[in-house]
């Protein structure tokens, strides 16, 4: 399983795509670094078509780039919204319990607040650690908590 292996972008969108029951996709990847026929090709097409993920540029998805904690929680937040979950944050100040809450990207603050309120994320040694990479073991725990919260 490789629990301590860094999760990459291809893995993350594939997990969410499979959680969505691998819906049919149309078209070809819009990114030069996502060739046809890879295990993640349809997942990337689905994720970009449904607003789960963007590329890292107009022409690249960076499928093998590691996923930071803020990227992972944002992908999951967008997936939850796509699935019709209520992703309303009742108290954005919930992040103030983490001393590094202001160090994350502004686009990840709402997803982090949602994930903390839902009990999906509780930090790493008392910090959000937004820029840290996510391991396969960490994402399994977060997905388990996500499913329980639904």
N, C-alpha and C positions, 0 to 999 in steps of 0.2 A: 504493500500500500504506500509506503514511503511517507509516513505521517509528518516527518520533519522537512520534507521537500517543499520548496517554495511553490506556492500556487501561481500559475501564470494566467495571462488573459484568456488564452484559448481554453484552459481548463475551467475557468470561472464561467465563461459564457456557455460552455458545454454542459456544465452542471445545471445551470438555470434552464437551458433549452430542454434538457431531459426532464427536469421537474415540471416543465410545461407540456410534457408528453410528446416531445419531438414533433411539433406541428410541421405540416408541409411548408416548404419555402419555394419561392420562385426567384429566378434570376441567377446571377453569378456574383461572386464577391466583388465589392467595389474597391478592394484594396490589393495592391500589387504583391503584398506579402502573405496573402491568403489564397493559396492555389486550390483548384478544384480537387475533390477527392480526399482531402484530409479529414480526420475524425472531427475536426472543429469547423469545417467549411460551412455547413448548413447552420450551425449554431451562431457563427459570426453574422451570416446573412440575416437570421432571425433576430439576433440581438440588436443589430443596427437598424433594422426595419421597424422594430418595436420600441426604440428609444432606450434600451437597456444600456447600450454602450455606443460610444463614438470611436472613431479611429484616433490614433495619436496625431494624425495629420490627415490631409485630404486623400493621400494615396497609401498610407500605411496603418495597419491595425496593431502591429507589434504583438502577434500572438504568443510569442515566447517570453515577453517581458514579464517580470514578476508583478503581482498585484499588491498594491499597498493596502493597508487596512482601510484607508478612506475610499479608495477605489472599490474595494470589496463591499463595503457597507452601502456605497452609492449604487452599485449594480443591484444589490439585494433590495434596496429601497425602491428602485425603479421597477424591479420585477414584482414586488408586492403591489405596487400601484397598478401595474398592468393586469395583475390578477384580481383587481377590484378591492384590495384590502384598504382599510382606512389608515392612511399614513400621516394623519394629522398629528402634530406635535402639540401637546397641551402646555408644556413648560420648557421653553428653550433654555432656561437657566439650569436645567438638569446637567448640562455639560460643565458648569462651573465647579463641580466636585472634582474635576480632573485638572491638575495644575497646568497641563499643557494644552488645554482646550482652545486657546487662541493661536496655536501653532499650526493647526490644520488648514486646509484650503477652504475658502468661503463656500464653495459649492458643496462641500461635504458636511457642513454644520447641521443642516436639517436632517439628512440621513443619519448622522451620528446621534442626534437628539432622539429621533424616532427609535433607533436601535437600542439606545440606553433605556428609554421609557418602556419598550417592549421586553426588556430583559435579554435581548439578543447579544449585546456587548456589555461587558462590565469592566473593561480595561485590562491593561497589562501592568502589573505591579503598581496599580493606582493611577496609571496614565492612559490616555487614549492611544498614544503612540501612532498617530495618523499616518506618518510616513513610513513606518515599519512595514516590511513585507508580511504577507499572510502565508502561513503554512497550510498544508492539506489538513492536518489535524485541527487547526483552529477553525477552518471553514466548516468542517464537519460539525463541530460543537455549535457554531453559530447557526448553521442550517437546522440542526436539531432544535435549538431554542426558538428559531423562527417558526418552525412547524408547530411546536407546542403553543406558541403565542397566537396562532391563527384560530 
